[in-house]
């Protein structure tokens, strides 16, 4: 390890061991490790005018940057890339890839070289769910990289996120079908008044997955049963991850839920699925790959994975939020599931927690409801709460200050409030999906993100222009136009539903036609 006397600490790089983890000893110094180094935006280039995009204005009045233009104007500088590459080679590391637009340099090298380069000791850890390579403390870089390097990801490969979905009991499909409480995505589209006659033509919906996979024959059968065309599903590998289906009890449920919900709402949209390892590095690289994807160009990005803010490094939360701001500048709407474990988000310290990345200010955080339909078609919707480990996430960030668009919530709100919107998420009134040859019912805020993603793909198709960063509009002029249905009954633990915005279901559930009408005017 290097001494810290003449080095610079990377802000937000402090890491602690996972709860319950036991250090097994130093990693093999010969072990080959691949990392992503995130660079600052070029200091001599103009800063994107995110304030203009944060204004409450019609999407058709917004002027977005193409991905090519964004990279050119706001990427990392050539000199910063060269400085990092030179530093890497001096420390015996190989440069695998450099991408100034994504502000990243991918390096590979032996563990011993990595430890010396970044002033850290790497250890193998064992925890209740497996093993990981980890570190504790801060990361360091020499003075010439101070400010140039904003984050180093991949030295620690612990799993960081869980899918925000919940499955009914094994015979839940039969139970739900018997009492009529499970819905297909098209049924929910009708209940939420999604605009008819649209199919997502010309749009691309990006989906981030950190495990599992999809089986083409399941997708074919599912869409045939719905009487819908099979969407074009593209698989993009990030950091060597693959589409690897396992079982319905693993991450396959998340992957299939995301694809089937988004695809059933917008069957003519291209579904681009970015598979990445479940680590801070993999998650971040998947997001930047999707946001800067010059081939598929998603206009909507759905993320159904997350974890309490307390489990992330500051450098990761900052980098994710920067990537979401970049998405806003390019007209991409980012939607994130708000969590499935109530106001504590599954933590046991007695405090309130919100899920990240849903808490990022440039994400549209999607909370959950219970949707009941009577035999005569009347609907009742309340906050989803079947107990502390089966309830919508929601509350206030401990990391991100209140964004400007939430000033309408009053001076007592000082931190980012979550969620922004909601949709059906209770597994007892869940989504009928097909996973690994089985017909199942899933709930969770995981389903709400692709539901809203599909709706916004339809809206983008009709407008002929991407909605992009929708949060300022929802908190601004759209507020009074009935584009969401207010949920006023229920709680998620410490947070209580109320008229208007609340930290259980945000502004409420979509009225798709009213949303399209309001955005068109």
C-alpha positions as CSV (number, residue, x, y, z in Angstrom):
1,X,0.0,0.0,0.0
2,X,1.1,3.6,-0.6
3,X,1.4,6.0,2.2
4,X,-1.3,8.7,2.4
5,X,1.0,11.6,3.2
6,X,1.4,12.6,-0.4
7,X,-1.9,11.3,-1.9
8,X,-5.4,12.6,-2.4
9,X,-8.4,10.9,-1.0
10,X,-11.2,10.3,-3.5
11,X,-14.3,11.9,-2.0
12,X,-17.0,9.5,-1.0
13,X,-14.8,6.4,-1.4
14,X,-15.0,5.3,2.2
15,X,-16.2,1.7,2.4
16,X,-17.1,-0.6,5.3
17,X,-17.5,-4.4,5.5
18,X,-20.9,-5.8,4.8
19,X,-23.0,-6.5,8.0
20,X,-22.2,-10.0,9.2
21,X,-19.1,-10.3,6.9
22,X,-15.9,-12.0,8.2
23,X,-12.5,-11.2,6.6
24,X,-10.8,-14.4,5.4
25,X,-7.5,-12.8,4.7
26,X,-5.7,-10.8,1.9
27,X,-6.7,-11.6,-1.7
28,X,-4.2,-13.4,-3.9
29,X,-1.8,-10.7,-5.1
30,X,-1.7,-12.4,-8.5
31,X,-5.5,-12.2,-8.9
32,X,-6.5,-10.2,-12.0
33,X,-9.0,-7.5,-11.4
34,X,-10.8,-5.2,-13.8
35,X,-12.0,-1.8,-12.6
36,X,-13.7,1.3,-14.0
37,X,-12.2,4.7,-13.2
38,X,-14.7,7.6,-13.6
39,X,-13.3,10.9,-14.6
40,X,-14.5,14.5,-14.2
41,X,-16.2,16.3,-17.1
42,X,-13.6,18.3,-19.0
43,X,-13.2,21.6,-17.0
44,X,-12.7,23.6,-20.3
45,X,-16.0,22.5,-21.8
46,X,-19.4,24.0,-21.2
47,X,-21.6,22.7,-18.5
48,X,-24.9,21.3,-19.7
49,X,-27.8,23.7,-18.9
50,X,-29.7,21.3,-16.6
51,X,-31.6,24.2,-15.1
52,X,-33.4,24.8,-18.4
53,X,-34.4,21.1,-18.5
54,X,-35.5,21.3,-14.9
55,X,-37.9,24.1,-15.8
56,X,-41.6,23.4,-15.9
57,X,-42.1,23.5,-19.7
58,X,-43.7,21.4,-22.4
59,X,-41.4,18.6,-23.6
60,X,-41.7,19.9,-27.2
61,X,-40.1,23.1,-26.1
62,X,-37.1,21.4,-24.7
63,X,-33.9,21.1,-26.7
64,X,-32.0,17.9,-26.0
65,X,-28.5,17.1,-27.0
66,X,-27.8,14.0,-29.1
67,X,-25.5,11.4,-27.6
68,X,-22.8,12.4,-30.0
69,X,-23.1,16.1,-29.1
70,X,-23.2,15.4,-25.4
71,X,-20.0,13.4,-25.6
72,X,-18.3,16.1,-27.6
73,X,-19.3,19.0,-25.3
74,X,-19.4,17.4,-21.9
75,X,-17.2,14.3,-21.8
76,X,-13.9,13.9,-20.2
77,X,-10.9,15.7,-21.8
78,X,-8.3,13.9,-23.8
79,X,-5.6,15.1,-21.5
80,X,-7.4,13.7,-18.4
81,X,-7.8,10.3,-20.2
82,X,-4.1,10.3,-21.1
83,X,-3.1,11.2,-17.5
84,X,-5.1,8.2,-16.1
85,X,-3.8,5.9,-18.8
86,X,-0.2,6.9,-18.0
87,X,-0.8,6.5,-14.3
88,X,-2.2,3.0,-14.9
89,X,0.8,1.8,-17.1
90,X,3.2,3.2,-14.5
91,X,1.6,0.9,-12.0
92,X,1.6,-2.2,-14.2
93,X,-2.0,-2.0,-15.2
94,X,-3.4,-2.5,-18.7
95,X,-5.8,-0.1,-20.3
96,X,-8.8,-2.1,-21.6
97,X,-11.0,0.7,-22.8
98,X,-11.2,4.5,-22.7
99,X,-14.5,6.3,-23.4
100,X,-14.4,10.1,-23.0
101,X,-18.1,10.4,-23.6
102,X,-18.9,8.0,-20.7
103,X,-16.1,9.6,-18.7
104,X,-14.6,6.2,-17.9
105,X,-11.3,4.3,-18.3
106,X,-11.4,0.5,-17.8
107,X,-8.2,-0.9,-16.3
108,X,-7.0,-4.5,-15.6
109,X,-4.2,-5.6,-13.5
110,X,-3.0,-7.8,-10.6
111,X,-4.5,-7.2,-7.1
112,X,-1.0,-6.2,-5.8
113,X,-0.7,-3.5,-8.4
114,X,-4.2,-2.2,-7.7
115,X,-3.5,-2.1,-4.0
116,X,-0.4,-0.1,-4.5
117,X,-2.0,2.3,-7.0
118,X,-5.0,3.2,-4.9
119,X,-3.6,2.9,-1.4
120,X,-5.9,0.1,-0.3
121,X,-5.8,-3.4,1.1
122,X,-8.1,-5.9,-0.5
123,X,-9.4,-8.9,1.4
124,X,-11.7,-11.9,0.8
125,X,-14.8,-11.8,2.9
126,X,-17.5,-14.3,3.8
127,X,-21.0,-13.2,4.5
128,X,-24.3,-15.1,5.0
129,X,-25.1,-15.0,1.2
130,X,-21.7,-15.9,-0.1
131,X,-18.2,-14.4,-0.5
132,X,-16.9,-11.2,-2.1
133,X,-13.6,-9.3,-2.6
134,X,-13.8,-6.2,-0.5
135,X,-12.0,-3.3,1.1
136,X,-12.4,-0.9,4.0
137,X,-11.5,2.7,4.3
138,X,-10.7,5.3,1.6
139,X,-9.2,5.2,-1.8
140,X,-6.2,7.4,-2.7
141,X,-4.7,8.7,-5.9
142,X,-1.5,10.8,-6.4
143,X,-1.7,14.6,-6.6
144,X,-1.8,14.7,-10.4
145,X,-5.1,12.8,-10.3
146,X,-6.7,14.9,-7.6
147,X,-10.0,16.1,-9.0
148,X,-9.5,14.2,-12.2
149,X,-10.6,10.9,-10.8
150,X,-14.1,11.1,-9.3
151,X,-14.5,7.4,-8.5
152,X,-12.9,4.0,-8.7
153,X,-15.2,1.0,-9.0
154,X,-14.6,-2.7,-9.1
155,X,-11.9,-3.2,-6.4
156,X,-14.8,-4.2,-4.2
157,X,-17.2,-6.6,-5.9
158,X,-19.8,-7.2,-3.2
159,X,-23.4,-7.5,-4.4
160,X,-25.1,-4.2,-3.9
161,X,-28.7,-4.4,-5.1
162,X,-31.7,-6.6,-4.9
163,X,-34.6,-6.8,-7.3
164,X,-37.7,-5.0,-6.0
165,X,-40.2,-7.8,-6.7
166,X,-42.3,-10.1,-4.6
167,X,-43.9,-13.3,-5.7
168,X,-47.2,-14.7,-4.5
169,X,-47.1,-18.2,-2.8
170,X,-46.4,-21.1,-5.2
171,X,-50.0,-21.6,-6.0
172,X,-50.7,-17.9,-6.1
173,X,-51.6,-17.9,-9.8
174,X,-54.5,-20.2,-9.2
175,X,-55.6,-18.3,-6.1
176,X,-55.4,-14.9,-7.8
177,X,-57.1,-16.1,-10.9
178,X,-59.9,-17.6,-8.8
179,X,-60.7,-14.3,-7.1
180,X,-59.8,-12.2,-10.1
181,X,-57.1,-10.2,-8.4
182,X,-54.2,-10.7,-10.7
183,X,-53.9,-8.5,-13.8
184,X,-52.2,-8.7,-17.2
185,X,-50.3,-5.5,-18.2
186,X,-53.0,-4.7,-20.8
187,X,-55.7,-4.9,-18.1
188,X,-53.8,-2.5,-16.0
189,X,-53.3,-0.2,-19.0
190,X,-57.0,0.0,-19.3
191,X,-57.6,0.5,-15.6
192,X,-55.0,3.3,-15.7
193,X,-56.6,4.8,-18.8
194,X,-53.5,4.5,-21.0
195,X,-54.0,6.1,-24.5
196,X,-55.3,3.5,-26.9
197,X,-54.1,2.9,-30.5
198,X,-50.4,3.4,-29.6
199,X,-47.8,0.6,-29.5
200,X,-44.4,2.3,-28.9
201,X,-43.4,2.3,-32.5
202,X,-40.1,4.1,-33.0
203,X,-39.2,4.0,-29.2
204,X,-36.6,2.0,-27.3
205,X,-37.1,1.1,-23.6
206,X,-33.8,0.3,-21.8
207,X,-33.9,-2.1,-18.9
208,X,-31.1,-2.7,-16.4
209,X,-30.6,-6.2,-15.0
210,X,-28.0,-7.4,-12.5
211,X,-28.6,-11.2,-12.8
212,X,-30.8,-13.8,-14.2
213,X,-32.1,-13.9,-17.8
214,X,-34.9,-14.4,-20.2
215,X,-35.9,-17.4,-22.3
216,X,-37.2,-16.6,-25.8
217,X,-39.7,-19.4,-25.8
218,X,-41.3,-18.0,-22.6
219,X,-41.6,-14.6,-24.2
220,X,-43.1,-16.0,-27.4
221,X,-45.7,-18.0,-25.4
222,X,-46.5,-15.0,-23.1
223,X,-47.2,-12.5,-25.9
224,X,-49.1,-15.1,-28.0
225,X,-51.4,-15.7,-25.0
226,X,-52.0,-11.9,-24.8
227,X,-52.6,-11.7,-28.5
228,X,-49.8,-9.2,-28.9
229,X,-46.8,-9.1,-31.3
230,X,-43.5,-10.3,-29.8
231,X,-41.4,-7.3,-29.0
232,X,-37.8,-7.1,-30.4
233,X,-35.6,-7.8,-27.3
234,X,-31.9,-6.9,-27.6
235,X,-29.4,-8.2,-25.1
236,X,-26.4,-5.9,-24.3
237,X,-23.5,-7.4,-22.3
238,X,-21.9,-5.0,-19.8
239,X,-18.6,-6.0,-17.9
240,X,-18.8,-9.5,-19.3
241,X,-22.3,-10.3,-17.9
242,X,-24.6,-12.4,-20.0
243,X,-28.3,-13.3,-20.3
244,X,-28.1,-16.4,-18.0
245,X,-31.6,-17.7,-17.0
246,X,-31.6,-19.9,-14.0
247,X,-34.9,-20.5,-12.1
248,X,-38.1,-18.6,-11.4
249,X,-37.0,-18.3,-7.8
250,X,-33.8,-16.4,-8.8
251,X,-33.4,-13.1,-10.7
252,X,-35.2,-14.5,-13.8
253,X,-38.5,-13.3,-12.3
254,X,-37.2,-9.7,-12.3
255,X,-35.9,-10.0,-15.9
256,X,-39.1,-11.5,-17.3
257,X,-41.4,-9.2,-15.3
258,X,-39.6,-6.1,-16.6
259,X,-39.6,-7.3,-20.2
260,X,-43.1,-8.6,-20.2
261,X,-44.7,-5.6,-18.5
262,X,-42.9,-3.0,-20.7
263,X,-43.3,-5.1,-23.8
264,X,-47.0,-5.7,-23.2
265,X,-47.7,-1.9,-22.8
266,X,-45.5,-0.9,-25.8
267,X,-45.1,-4.1,-28.0
268,X,-43.6,-2.3,-31.0
269,X,-40.9,-0.6,-28.9
270,X,-37.4,-2.2,-28.9
271,X,-36.6,-3.6,-25.5
272,X,-32.8,-3.2,-24.8
273,X,-31.8,-5.2,-21.8
274,X,-28.4,-4.3,-20.3
275,X,-27.0,-7.3,-18.3
276,X,-24.3,-6.4,-15.8
277,X,-22.7,-7.9,-12.6
278,X,-24.4,-7.0,-9.4
279,X,-21.8,-4.6,-8.0
280,X,-21.4,-0.9,-7.8
281,X,-19.1,-1.1,-10.8
282,X,-21.5,-3.3,-12.9
283,X,-24.6,-1.2,-12.0
284,X,-22.9,2.1,-12.9
285,X,-21.4,0.8,-16.1
286,X,-24.8,-0.6,-17.2
287,X,-26.4,2.8,-16.6
288,X,-23.7,4.8,-18.5
289,X,-23.8,2.2,-21.3
290,X,-27.6,2.6,-21.6
291,X,-27.6,6.4,-21.3
292,X,-24.9,6.8,-23.9
293,X,-26.0,4.0,-26.2
294,X,-25.6,5.4,-29.7
295,X,-27.0,2.3,-31.3
296,X,-30.3,1.6,-29.5
297,X,-30.8,5.1,-28.2
298,X,-33.4,4.3,-25.4
299,X,-35.7,7.2,-24.6
300,X,-36.8,5.6,-21.4
301,X,-34.7,3.6,-18.9
302,X,-36.3,1.3,-16.3
303,X,-34.4,0.2,-13.2
304,X,-36.0,-2.3,-10.8
305,X,-32.9,-3.0,-8.6
306,X,-31.8,-1.1,-5.6
307,X,-30.7,-1.0,-1.9
308,X,-31.0,1.3,1.1
309,X,-28.8,4.4,0.7
310,X,-26.8,3.4,3.8
311,X,-25.3,0.5,1.8
312,X,-23.8,2.6,-1.0
313,X,-20.6,4.6,-1.1
314,X,-20.9,8.3,-1.6
315,X,-18.8,8.1,-4.9
316,X,-21.4,5.6,-6.3
317,X,-24.5,7.7,-5.4
318,X,-22.8,10.8,-6.8
319,X,-21.8,9.0,-10.1
320,X,-25.3,7.5,-10.6
321,X,-27.0,10.9,-10.1
322,X,-24.5,12.5,-12.5
323,X,-25.4,9.8,-15.1
324,X,-29.1,10.4,-14.6
325,X,-28.5,14.1,-15.1
326,X,-26.7,13.3,-18.3
327,X,-29.7,11.2,-19.3
328,X,-31.9,14.3,-18.7
329,X,-29.7,16.4,-21.0
330,X,-30.2,13.8,-23.7
331,X,-34.0,13.4,-23.3
332,X,-34.0,10.1,-21.5
333,X,-36.5,9.4,-18.6
334,X,-35.0,7.3,-15.9
335,X,-37.5,5.3,-13.7
336,X,-36.5,3.5,-10.5
337,X,-38.5,1.2,-8.2
338,X,-38.9,2.8,-4.8
339,X,-38.5,-0.4,-2.7
340,X,-40.6,-3.2,-1.2
341,X,-39.8,-3.0,2.5
342,X,-41.7,0.0,3.8
343,X,-40.3,3.1,5.4
344,X,-37.4,1.2,6.9
345,X,-36.4,-0.3,3.5
346,X,-35.6,-3.6,5.2
347,X,-33.0,-2.1,7.6
348,X,-33.3,-3.1,11.3
349,X,-31.8,0.0,13.1
350,X,-35.2,1.5,13.8
351,X,-34.7,4.4,11.5
352,X,-36.3,5.4,8.2
353,X,-34.4,4.6,5.0
354,X,-35.1,5.2,1.3
355,X,-34.0,3.0,-1.6
356,X,-31.3,4.1,-4.0
357,X,-31.1,4.7,-6.9
358,X,-34.8,5.8,-6.6
359,X,-33.7,8.6,-4.3
360,X,-31.5,10.2,-6.9
361,X,-33.1,13.6,-7.8
362,X,-33.0,12.9,-11.6
363,X,-34.8,9.6,-11.2
364,X,-38.6,9.2,-11.3
365,X,-39.2,7.1,-8.2
366,X,-42.0,4.6,-8.5
367,X,-43.9,3.6,-5.4
368,X,-46.6,1.0,-5.0
369,X,-50.3,0.5,-4.3
370,X,-52.9,-2.2,-3.8
371,X,-55.5,-2.1,-6.6
372,X,-58.8,-3.8,-5.9
373,X,-61.5,-4.1,-8.6
374,X,-65.2,-5.0,-7.7
375,X,-67.2,-7.2,-10.0
376,X,-69.0,-4.1,-11.5
377,X,-65.6,-2.6,-12.4
378,X,-65.2,-0.1,-9.6
379,X,-61.6,0.4,-8.4
380,X,-60.3,1.1,-4.9
381,X,-56.6,1.9,-4.5
382,X,-54.7,2.3,-1.3
383,X,-51.0,2.4,-0.2
384,X,-49.5,-1.1,-0.6
385,X,-48.7,-2.3,2.9
386,X,-49.0,-6.0,3.9
387,X,-46.4,-5.6,6.6
388,X,-42.8,-4.2,7.0
389,X,-41.4,-6.6,4.4
390,X,-44.2,-6.2,1.9
391,X,-44.9,-2.5,1.5
392,X,-44.0,0.3,-0.7
393,X,-40.7,2.2,0.0
394,X,-40.9,5.9,0.6
395,X,-39.5,8.6,2.8
396,X,-36.7,11.2,2.6
397,X,-33.1,10.8,1.5
398,X,-30.3,11.1,3.9
399,X,-27.8,12.0,1.1
400,X,-29.6,14.1,-1.5
401,X,-30.9,17.6,-0.6
402,X,-34.3,18.6,-1.7
403,X,-34.2,19.3,-5.5
404,X,-35.7,22.6,-6.8
405,X,-38.8,20.9,-8.2
406,X,-39.8,19.7,-4.7
407,X,-39.8,23.2,-3.2
408,X,-43.6,23.1,-3.7
409,X,-43.7,20.5,-0.9
410,X,-42.9,23.3,1.6
411,X,-39.9,24.5,3.7
412,X,-40.2,21.6,6.1
413,X,-39.1,19.2,3.4
414,X,-35.3,19.7,3.2
415,X,-34.2,16.4,1.6
416,X,-35.2,14.6,-1.5
417,X,-38.7,13.0,-1.0
418,X,-39.5,9.6,-2.4
419,X,-41.5,8.4,-4.4
420,X,-42.8,10.7,-7.2
421,X,-45.5,8.5,-8.6
422,X,-47.0,5.0,-8.0
423,X,-48.8,2.0,-9.5
424,X,-50.2,-1.4,-8.6
425,X,-47.5,-3.3,-6.7
426,X,-49.1,-5.5,-4.1
427,X,-48.5,-9.2,-5.0
428,X,-52.0,-9.9,-3.9
429,X,-53.2,-7.8,-6.8
430,X,-50.2,-8.5,-8.9
431,X,-49.1,-9.0,-12.4
432,X,-49.5,-12.2,-14.4
433,X,-46.2,-13.1,-16.0
434,X,-44.5,-16.2,-17.4
435,X,-41.1,-17.2,-16.0
436,X,-39.1,-20.3,-16.8
437,X,-42.2,-22.1,-18.2
438,X,-44.4,-21.2,-15.3
439,X,-47.4,-18.9,-15.0
440,X,-46.8,-16.8,-11.9
441,X,-48.0,-13.7,-10.2
442,X,-45.5,-11.0,-9.1
443,X,-45.8,-7.7,-7.4
444,X,-43.4,-5.2,-6.0
445,X,-42.4,-1.7,-7.1
446,X,-40.3,-3.6,-9.7
447,X,-43.4,-3.8,-11.8
448,X,-44.3,-0.2,-11.4
449,X,-41.1,1.1,-13.1
450,X,-41.6,-0.9,-16.4
451,X,-45.4,0.0,-16.3
452,X,-44.6,3.7,-16.3
453,X,-41.8,3.1,-18.7
454,X,-44.2,1.6,-21.2
455,X,-46.6,4.5,-20.7
456,X,-43.9,7.1,-21.4
457,X,-42.8,5.2,-24.5
458,X,-46.4,5.5,-25.8
459,X,-46.4,9.2,-24.9
460,X,-43.1,9.8,-26.6
461,X,-44.4,8.0,-29.7
462,X,-47.5,10.3,-29.9
463,X,-45.6,13.5,-29.1
464,X,-42.8,12.7,-31.6
465,X,-40.4,14.1,-29.0
466,X,-39.2,12.5,-25.7
467,X,-40.7,13.7,-22.5
468,X,-37.3,13.3,-20.8
469,X,-36.9,14.6,-17.2
470,X,-40.6,14.6,-16.2
471,X,-40.2,15.4,-12.5
472,X,-40.3,19.2,-12.7
473,X,-43.5,18.9,-14.8
474,X,-45.2,16.6,-12.3
475,X,-44.4,18.9,-9.5
476,X,-45.3,21.9,-11.6
477,X,-48.0,22.6,-14.2
478,X,-49.1,18.9,-14.5
479,X,-50.1,18.9,-10.8
480,X,-53.5,20.5,-11.4
481,X,-54.4,18.7,-14.6
482,X,-55.4,15.3,-13.1
483,X,-52.6,13.3,-14.8
484,X,-52.3,11.2,-11.6
485,X,-54.9,9.7,-9.3
486,X,-54.2,10.7,-5.7
487,X,-53.9,7.9,-3.2
488,X,-55.0,9.1,0.2
489,X,-55.5,6.0,2.3
490,X,-52.8,3.9,4.0
491,X,-49.2,4.1,5.1
492,X,-45.9,2.3,4.6
493,X,-44.9,2.3,8.2
494,X,-43.7,5.7,9.3
495,X,-45.1,7.6,6.3
496,X,-48.8,8.3,5.9
497,X,-50.9,8.9,2.8
498,X,-52.4,12.3,2.4
499,X,-54.1,14.6,-0.2
500,X,-51.5,15.7,-2.8
501,X,-47.9,14.4,-2.7
502,X,-46.9,12.0,0.1
503,X,-43.9,9.9,0.9
504,X,-45.9,6.6,0.2
505,X,-47.2,7.0,-3.3
506,X,-45.9,10.4,-4.4
507,X,-48.5,12.2,-6.6
508,X,-50.3,8.9,-7.2
509,X,-51.1,6.5,-10.1
510,X,-51.2,7.4,-13.8
511,X,-54.2,8.6,-15.8
512,X,-52.5,7.9,-19.1
513,X,-54.8,9.8,-21.5
514,X,-54.8,12.9,-19.3
515,X,-51.0,12.7,-19.0
516,X,-50.7,12.6,-22.8
517,X,-53.3,15.4,-23.3
518,X,-51.5,17.6,-20.7
519,X,-48.1,17.0,-22.3
520,X,-49.5,17.7,-25.7
521,X,-50.9,21.1,-24.9
